Structure formats: C-alpha cells, structure tokens
Amino acid sequence: MGYKAKFGIKKREKGINVTPFVDVLLVVLVIFILTSNASIPGIEVNLPKASNSTALEKPKTKAITIDPSGQVFLDAYPVTMTELEERLRTERATSPDFPVIVRGDAQVQYARVVEVLDLLRRLELAQVGLVTGKAQG
C-alpha cells in the first residue's frame, strides 16, 4: 500500500544550519566592542579645551602626562626627564614610527610642556600629538 510508517529513519534537511555561526559572530562582535573602547591608561588630569580635536590613540601609542605639580608620567609611571629620554630611545630602537601623545594639565606651567616637546624633537619623533578636551557649548 502507498502509505509510509510514521517511525523510522528521517531524512536530514539539506542546507547549512547557520544558528551556531550567528551565535559565534555575536560573541566576537561583543568582544570587539568591549576592547575597542579601552583607552590609554594614565593619570587623571584636567585637559585644556579645544574646539576641534582628533583622536590619536593607537595600540602602541606612548602617553606622556604632566600633572598640575609638573611631575612627568610615561604610561602612568612617574619618570624623570632623563628616564623619559632613555625609555623613549629604547622604544624608538624597537619601533621607529610609534606615536606619542602629550597630556598636560591646564594648570601646569607651559615651560614644562615645552621641555617635554623639546625632548621629543631632539629624539626626532615625528608623530606627536597634544591631547585636549572638547570645548563645551
């Protein structure tokens, strides 16, 4: 007779099940979003405001921070000007085109910032940026 049994071997549907693939992609997307928002660690300073600023943060960016008292930090570690020069020379020997950002507090003496910028010029570092905050209003 022409009728089939309800039980027995079922045929698999043809095609690819994309549900696990979509799940994996969503997890990768969430991880990417969380890691892309990571910023450069440093000391909290009150940045001067600028009307138009560009983000220069890259994975190998070195951050030089000058706090209100004039203390210089390299990637959140306090350094003297001599130590700063030595560490930047070492970094330049391993990767010559790394970017450097300078974060000076709005209350710091201008001469201290110029001293750091002069050191960067002597080391012939071409990718130097000054970090500012966004102007309000």
Backbone as ProteinMPNN parsed JSONL, in Angstrom:
{"seq_chain_A": "MGYKAKFGIKKREKGINVTPFVDVLLVVLVIFILTSNASIPGIEVNLPKASNSTALEKPKTKAITIDPSGQVFLDAYPVTMTELEERLRTERATSPDFPVIVRGDAQVQYARVVEVLDLLRRLELAQVGLVTGKAQG", "coords_chain_A": {"N_chain_A": [[0.81, -1.16, 0.0], [0.277, 2.339, -0.277], [1.187, 3.828, 1.882], [3.416, 5.453, 4.27], [5.405, 4.513, 7.076], [5.159, 6.075, 10.283], [7.273, 6.089, 11.946], [10.821, 5.596, 12.052], [13.759, 5.977, 10.009], [14.618, 9.295, 9.557], [14.943, 11.662, 6.981], [17.605, 13.954, 6.599], [17.372, 17.47, 6.456], [18.428, 19.332, 3.664], [21.15, 21.667, 3.505], [22.814, 24.315, 5.335], [23.037, 24.748, 8.792], [22.793, 27.779, 10.183], [22.594, 28.92, 12.651], [24.432, 28.345, 14.899], [26.69, 29.592, 13.842], [25.937, 32.297, 13.675], [25.643, 32.822, 16.4], [28.311, 32.621, 17.301], [29.453, 34.737, 15.852], [28.131, 36.932, 17.006], [29.144, 36.861, 19.62], [31.856, 37.392, 19.086], [31.569, 39.976, 18.047], [30.644, 41.378, 20.327], [32.893, 41.134, 21.997], [34.756, 42.559, 20.45], [33.612, 45.144, 20.518], [33.794, 45.751, 23.26], [36.593, 45.74, 23.684], [37.458, 47.713, 21.938], [36.794, 50.101, 23.088], [38.61, 50.542, 25.038], [40.861, 52.684, 26.647], [43.882, 54.668, 26.693], [45.904, 54.001, 29.449], [46.408, 56.14, 32.234], [47.276, 59.081, 34.144], [44.844, 60.973, 35.816], [44.038, 64.033, 34.548], [43.227, 67.532, 34.251], [42.297, 68.478, 31.259], [43.114, 71.012, 28.833], [40.699, 72.807, 26.845], [39.652, 72.353, 23.441], [38.337, 73.37, 20.287], [38.231, 71.704, 18.058], [39.257, 68.515, 17.775], [41.32, 65.613, 17.22], [41.34, 62.112, 17.526], [44.161, 60.28, 18.524], [44.802, 57.844, 19.482], [46.39, 54.785, 19.465], [47.292, 51.297, 19.378], [50.084, 51.073, 20.061], [50.729, 53.492, 21.121], [52.467, 55.877, 23.014], [51.93, 57.478, 26.025], [52.499, 60.558, 27.424], [52.198, 62.211, 30.372], [51.609, 65.187, 32.133], [51.251, 66.295, 35.29], [49.395, 68.616, 37.466], [51.344, 69.501, 39.312], [53.679, 69.387, 37.893], [54.966, 66.993, 37.614], [56.181, 64.347, 35.598], [54.814, 61.692, 33.715], [55.129, 58.523, 32.205], [53.107, 56.568, 30.428], [51.495, 56.244, 32.78], [53.42, 55.847, 34.743], [55.596, 57.381, 36.984], [58.321, 59.395, 35.919], [61.655, 60.734, 35.554], [63.083, 63.415, 33.596], [65.394, 62.448, 32.394], [65.063, 59.645, 32.595], [62.761, 59.438, 31.034], [63.759, 60.175, 28.52], [65.572, 58.055, 28.084], [63.858, 55.801, 28.028], [62.197, 56.417, 25.859], [64.09, 56.467, 23.816], [64.819, 53.761, 23.797], [62.364, 52.599, 23.047], [62.103, 53.731, 20.528], [64.19, 52.504, 19.205], [63.23, 49.917, 18.906], [60.753, 50.205, 17.559], [60.54, 52.5, 15.195], [58.536, 54.333, 14.301], [56.549, 55.035, 16.238], [53.631, 56.504, 17.709], [53.34, 59.392, 19.854], [51.637, 60.825, 22.543], [50.94, 63.835, 24.258], [49.83, 64.792, 27.325], [48.972, 67.419, 29.036], [48.19, 69.003, 32.081], [45.768, 71.609, 32.514], [46.552, 73.502, 34.344], [49.282, 73.328, 34.548], [52.667, 74.544, 34.303], [53.627, 76.213, 31.37], [56.237, 76.03, 30.459], [57.142, 73.548, 31.289], [55.757, 71.749, 29.644], [56.8, 72.542, 27.175], [59.415, 71.773, 27.57], [59.185, 68.975, 27.544], [58.215, 68.636, 24.921], [60.422, 69.605, 23.518], [62.303, 67.648, 24.127], [61.148, 65.485, 22.759], [61.423, 66.427, 20.148], [64.215, 66.487, 19.898], [64.693, 63.751, 19.963], [63.759, 63.111, 17.535], [61.108, 62.319, 16.987], [58.366, 61.939, 15.033], [55.574, 61.624, 15.064], [53.721, 63.212, 17.015], [51.329, 64.228, 19.317], [49.119, 66.6, 20.875], [46.991, 66.279, 23.54], [43.71, 67.29, 24.042], [40.72, 68.412, 25.688], [37.191, 68.38, 24.849], [35.636, 71.406, 23.89], [33.08, 72.983, 25.713], [29.779, 73.859, 24.868]], "CA_chain_A": [[0.0, 0.0, 0.0], [1.056, 3.539, -0.52], [1.393, 4.75, 2.993], [4.704, 5.249, 4.932], [5.344, 4.425, 8.529], [5.487, 7.338, 10.956], [8.509, 5.905, 12.661], [11.896, 5.084, 11.222], [14.847, 6.908, 9.715], [14.184, 10.54, 8.933], [15.945, 12.28, 6.118], [18.089, 15.26, 7.032], [17.119, 18.533, 5.506], [19.653, 19.803, 3.028], [21.488, 23.044, 3.824], [23.678, 24.552, 6.485], [22.39, 25.375, 9.939], [23.608, 28.965, 10.442], [22.369, 29.424, 14.003], [25.675, 28.4, 15.691], [27.586, 30.573, 13.223], [25.465, 33.616, 14.101], [25.973, 32.94, 17.819], [29.746, 32.885, 17.408], [29.696, 36.088, 15.354], [27.656, 37.89, 18.004], [30.123, 36.871, 20.714], [33.039, 38.102, 18.588], [31.194, 41.381, 17.954], [30.618, 41.935, 21.681], [34.287, 41.248, 22.442], [35.36, 43.658, 19.704], [33.087, 46.412, 21.025], [34.34, 45.999, 24.592], [38.025, 46.038, 23.63], [37.733, 48.921, 21.172], [36.569, 51.257, 23.94], [39.689, 50.675, 26.008], [41.654, 53.884, 26.387], [45.26, 54.622, 27.168], [45.915, 54.233, 30.892], [47.198, 57.303, 32.595], [46.928, 59.853, 35.311], [43.706, 61.856, 35.56], [44.406, 65.441, 34.52], [42.237, 68.448, 33.715], [42.834, 68.857, 29.956], [42.59, 72.241, 28.254], [39.655, 72.538, 25.866], [39.869, 72.77, 22.054], [37.084, 73.257, 19.548], [38.291, 70.617, 17.095], [40.368, 67.63, 18.128], [41.335, 64.32, 16.544], [41.85, 61.039, 18.381], [45.399, 59.69, 18.015], [45.104, 56.657, 20.249], [46.68, 53.564, 18.723], [47.761, 50.312, 20.345], [51.458, 51.263, 20.508], [50.901, 54.893, 21.468], [53.042, 56.188, 24.316], [51.277, 58.647, 26.599], [53.285, 61.329, 28.388], [51.261, 63.03, 31.125], [52.216, 66.147, 33.058], [50.192, 66.646, 36.237], [49.446, 70.029, 37.858], [52.568, 69.843, 40.045], [54.814, 69.34, 36.975], [55.518, 65.634, 37.561], [56.015, 63.733, 34.281], [54.487, 60.277, 33.749], [55.123, 57.81, 30.932], [52.141, 55.472, 30.564], [51.051, 56.19, 34.183], [54.528, 55.617, 35.657], [56.372, 58.618, 37.132], [59.691, 59.339, 35.409], [62.38, 61.98, 35.427], [63.312, 63.724, 32.186], [66.448, 61.536, 31.925], [64.438, 58.332, 32.406], [61.858, 59.565, 29.893], [64.575, 60.137, 27.307], [66.107, 56.695, 27.909], [62.779, 54.875, 27.644], [61.758, 56.734, 24.5], [65.15, 55.997, 22.905], [64.68, 52.305, 23.716], [61.164, 52.311, 22.249], [62.38, 54.144, 19.142], [65.074, 51.5, 18.621], [62.448, 48.737, 18.532], [59.77, 50.599, 16.541], [60.864, 53.907, 14.973], [57.42, 55.215, 13.964], [55.452, 54.956, 17.198], [53.086, 57.821, 18.046], [53.429, 59.854, 21.234], [50.695, 61.883, 22.876], [51.316, 64.597, 25.444], [48.656, 65.239, 28.069], [49.376, 68.354, 30.072], [47.091, 69.593, 32.822], [45.543, 73.009, 32.162], [47.193, 74.349, 35.352], [50.728, 73.114, 34.565], [53.444, 75.621, 33.695], [53.849, 75.992, 29.944], [57.65, 75.689, 30.256], [57.317, 72.104, 31.491], [55.268, 71.106, 28.422], [57.783, 72.842, 26.134], [60.585, 70.934, 27.865], [58.875, 67.626, 27.047], [58.152, 68.708, 23.456], [61.794, 69.762, 23.043], [62.907, 66.316, 24.224], [60.606, 64.683, 21.655], [62.028, 66.932, 18.908], [65.604, 66.005, 19.873], [64.666, 62.317, 19.647], [63.258, 63.043, 16.156], [59.838, 61.607, 16.929], [57.54, 62.726, 14.124], [54.152, 61.504, 15.368], [53.482, 63.756, 18.351], [50.033, 64.913, 19.406], [48.742, 67.185, 22.147], [45.638, 65.866, 23.875], [42.865, 68.323, 24.627], [39.335, 68.016, 25.903], [36.263, 69.066, 23.963], [35.086, 72.653, 24.414], [31.658, 72.869, 25.972], [28.967, 74.985, 24.394]], "C_chain_A": [[0.871, 1.247, 0.0], [1.299, 4.412, 0.696], [2.678, 4.383, 3.737], [4.515, 5.183, 6.445], [5.755, 5.764, 9.146], [6.821, 7.248, 11.677], [9.567, 5.364, 11.711], [12.952, 6.157, 10.994], [14.29, 8.131, 9.008], [15.305, 11.076, 8.07], [16.345, 13.632, 6.701], [17.746, 16.286, 5.991], [18.442, 19.002, 4.926], [19.878, 21.26, 3.4], [22.337, 23.131, 5.086], [22.864, 25.225, 7.582], [23.265, 26.553, 10.368], [23.446, 29.502, 11.855], [23.644, 29.418, 14.851], [26.666, 29.428, 15.143], [27.21, 31.993, 13.658], [25.787, 33.842, 15.573], [27.442, 33.292, 18.022], [30.06, 34.303, 16.94], [29.231, 37.145, 16.345], [28.605, 37.979, 19.192], [31.38, 37.634, 20.297], [32.755, 39.6, 18.483], [31.183, 42.045, 19.33], [32.035, 42.113, 22.209], [34.979, 42.406, 21.74], [34.893, 45.007, 20.239], [33.68, 46.741, 22.387], [35.813, 46.373, 24.549], [38.326, 47.304, 22.849], [37.529, 50.184, 22.006], [37.649, 51.434, 24.996], [40.531, 51.885, 25.65], [43.054, 53.706, 26.95], [45.263, 54.891, 28.667], [46.777, 55.447, 31.215], [46.695, 57.945, 33.861], [45.785, 60.785, 34.94], [44.175, 63.303, 35.647], [43.261, 66.25, 33.926], [42.782, 68.999, 32.407], [42.281, 70.204, 29.517], [41.615, 71.904, 27.134], [40.034, 73.076, 24.491], [38.575, 72.545, 21.29], [37.077, 72.073, 18.591], [39.493, 69.753, 17.438], [40.201, 66.294, 17.436], [41.925, 63.283, 17.485], [43.081, 60.42, 17.734], [45.73, 58.379, 18.724], [45.244, 55.448, 19.338], [47.238, 52.564, 19.725], [49.171, 50.555, 20.878], [51.743, 52.706, 20.904], [51.48, 55.021, 22.874], [52.403, 57.477, 24.808], [52.196, 59.286, 27.634], [52.307, 62.295, 29.052], [52.033, 63.938, 32.067], [51.1, 66.607, 33.995], [50.344, 68.103, 36.695], [50.715, 70.433, 38.609], [53.81, 69.819, 39.157], [55.478, 67.976, 36.887], [55.194, 65.014, 36.207], [55.789, 62.235, 34.466], [54.581, 59.724, 32.34], [54.251, 56.586, 31.116], [51.808, 55.203, 32.032], [52.163, 55.884, 35.176], [55.35, 56.896, 35.777], [57.821, 58.42, 36.672], [60.323, 60.722, 35.507], [62.595, 62.234, 33.938], [64.384, 62.8, 31.597], [65.875, 60.145, 31.664], [63.496, 58.341, 31.205], [62.633, 59.466, 28.587], [65.105, 58.729, 27.035], [65.024, 55.728, 27.425], [62.282, 55.145, 26.23], [62.811, 56.326, 23.471], [65.064, 54.485, 22.716], [63.484, 51.922, 22.85], [61.397, 52.651, 20.781], [63.301, 53.142, 18.448], [64.288, 50.269, 18.173], [61.401, 49.046, 17.464], [59.897, 52.103, 16.297], [59.673, 54.834, 14.74], [56.262, 55.124, 14.95], [54.953, 56.362, 17.537], [53.209, 58.117, 19.538], [52.363, 60.922, 21.434], [51.124, 62.528, 24.184], [50.034, 65.132, 26.063], [49.127, 66.122, 29.205], [48.162, 68.94, 30.764], [46.98, 71.076, 32.47], [46.257, 73.951, 33.133], [48.723, 74.233, 35.363], [51.438, 74.281, 33.876], [53.777, 75.246, 32.253], [55.288, 75.552, 29.674], [57.884, 74.189, 30.409], [56.859, 71.322, 30.256], [56.262, 71.324, 27.287], [59.043, 72.004, 26.334], [60.374, 69.514, 27.343], [58.844, 67.619, 25.521], [59.544, 68.862, 22.847], [62.532, 68.419, 23.085], [62.434, 65.436, 23.07], [61.196, 65.126, 20.319], [63.471, 66.458, 18.79], [65.684, 64.521, 19.529], [64.14, 62.052, 18.239], [62.026, 62.153, 16.034], [58.86, 62.471, 16.148], [56.064, 62.705, 14.499], [53.888, 61.907, 16.816], [52.15, 64.49, 18.325], [49.821, 65.464, 20.794], [47.278, 66.851, 22.393], [44.912, 67.048, 24.517], [41.483, 67.744, 24.871], [38.451, 68.759, 24.926], [35.727, 70.315, 24.649], [33.587, 72.477, 24.609], [30.935, 74.091, 25.444], [28.945, 75.168, 22.945]], "O_chain_A": [[2.073, 1.178, 0.255], [1.585, 5.602, 0.564], [3.024, 3.207, 3.85], [3.567, 5.743, 6.996], [6.587, 6.487, 8.598], [7.425, 8.277, 11.981], [9.248, 4.749, 10.693], [13.01, 7.141, 11.731], [13.589, 8.025, 8.002], [16.482, 10.948, 8.41], [15.507, 14.36, 7.233], [17.816, 16.021, 4.791], [19.453, 19.06, 5.627], [18.921, 22.01, 3.591], [22.54, 22.146, 5.796], [22.101, 26.156, 7.326], [24.371, 26.344, 10.868], [24.118, 30.468, 12.217], [23.923, 30.433, 15.489], [27.395, 30.059, 15.907], [28.088, 32.797, 13.973], [26.168, 34.949, 15.954], [27.772, 34.163, 18.826], [30.856, 34.998, 17.572], [29.898, 38.168, 16.5], [28.842, 39.069, 19.713], [31.907, 38.433, 21.071], [33.624, 40.41, 18.802], [31.668, 43.167, 19.475], [32.344, 43.142, 22.81], [35.717, 43.159, 22.376], [35.703, 45.92, 20.395], [34.034, 47.891, 22.643], [36.244, 47.241, 25.307], [39.365, 47.922, 23.078], [38.052, 51.24, 21.651], [37.601, 52.389, 25.772], [40.875, 52.088, 24.486], [43.356, 52.706, 27.603], [44.696, 55.886, 29.12], [47.76, 55.725, 30.529], [45.816, 57.427, 34.55], [45.775, 61.333, 33.837], [44.653, 63.746, 36.691], [42.43, 65.72, 33.19], [43.635, 69.886, 32.42], [41.121, 70.517, 29.785], [41.7, 70.829, 26.539], [40.661, 74.13, 24.383], [37.807, 71.637, 21.609], [36.02, 71.495, 18.337], [40.629, 70.224, 17.392], [39.087, 65.886, 17.105], [42.911, 63.557, 18.168], [43.064, 60.076, 16.552], [46.837, 57.862, 18.574], [44.352, 55.129, 18.552], [47.623, 52.956, 20.827], [49.433, 50.269, 22.046], [52.907, 53.093, 21.008], [51.033, 54.351, 23.805], [52.346, 58.462, 24.072], [52.617, 58.64, 28.593], [51.665, 63.101, 28.378], [52.989, 63.514, 32.717], [50.13, 67.228, 33.562], [51.327, 68.755, 36.343], [51.12, 71.594, 38.547], [54.891, 70.191, 39.612], [56.457, 67.815, 36.158], [54.071, 65.136, 35.718], [56.471, 61.585, 35.259], [54.163, 60.377, 31.385], [54.599, 55.673, 31.865], [51.837, 54.054, 32.474], [51.878, 55.678, 36.355], [55.764, 57.447, 34.757], [58.459, 57.416, 36.992], [59.631, 61.74, 35.539], [62.318, 61.364, 33.113], [64.295, 62.412, 30.433], [66.164, 59.534, 30.635], [63.438, 57.372, 30.448], [62.222, 58.766, 27.662], [65.088, 58.265, 25.895], [65.258, 54.931, 26.516], [61.979, 54.212, 25.486], [62.466, 55.887, 22.374], [65.218, 53.987, 21.601], [63.581, 51.023, 22.014], [60.935, 51.933, 19.894], [63.205, 52.95, 17.236], [64.636, 49.644, 17.171], [61.183, 48.239, 16.561], [59.416, 52.9, 17.103], [59.8, 56.037, 14.967], [55.103, 55.136, 14.535], [55.745, 57.299, 17.642], [53.185, 57.211, 20.371], [52.201, 61.814, 20.601], [51.607, 61.858, 25.097], [49.256, 65.831, 25.414], [49.622, 65.631, 30.22], [47.203, 69.335, 30.102], [47.983, 71.722, 32.165], [46.539, 75.094, 32.774], [49.39, 74.956, 36.103], [50.883, 74.922, 32.983], [54.159, 74.113, 31.961], [55.529, 74.777, 28.748], [58.737, 73.624, 29.725], [57.5, 70.346, 29.867], [56.541, 70.402, 26.521], [59.666, 71.576, 25.362], [61.285, 68.921, 26.766], [59.381, 66.706, 24.893], [59.818, 68.313, 21.779], [63.297, 68.1, 22.175], [63.234, 64.72, 22.469], [61.443, 64.292, 19.447], [63.909, 66.069, 17.707], [66.632, 64.082, 18.879], [64.083, 60.904, 17.8], [61.91, 61.347, 15.11], [58.558, 63.596, 16.546], [55.366, 63.692, 14.269], [53.838, 61.068, 17.716], [51.881, 65.278, 17.419], [50.277, 64.883, 21.779], [46.425, 67.114, 21.545], [45.437, 67.711, 25.412], [41.128, 66.703, 24.318], [38.912, 69.673, 24.243], [35.402, 70.293, 25.836], [32.908, 71.89, 23.766], [31.42, 75.216, 25.559], [28.292, 76.085, 22.449]]}, "name": "protein", "num_of_chains": 1, "seq": "MGYKAKFGIKKREKGINVTPFVDVLLVVLVIFILTSNASIPGIEVNLPKASNSTALEKPKTKAITIDPSGQVFLDAYPVTMTELEERLRTERATSPDFPVIVRGDAQVQYARVVEVLDLLRRLELAQVGLVTGKAQG"}
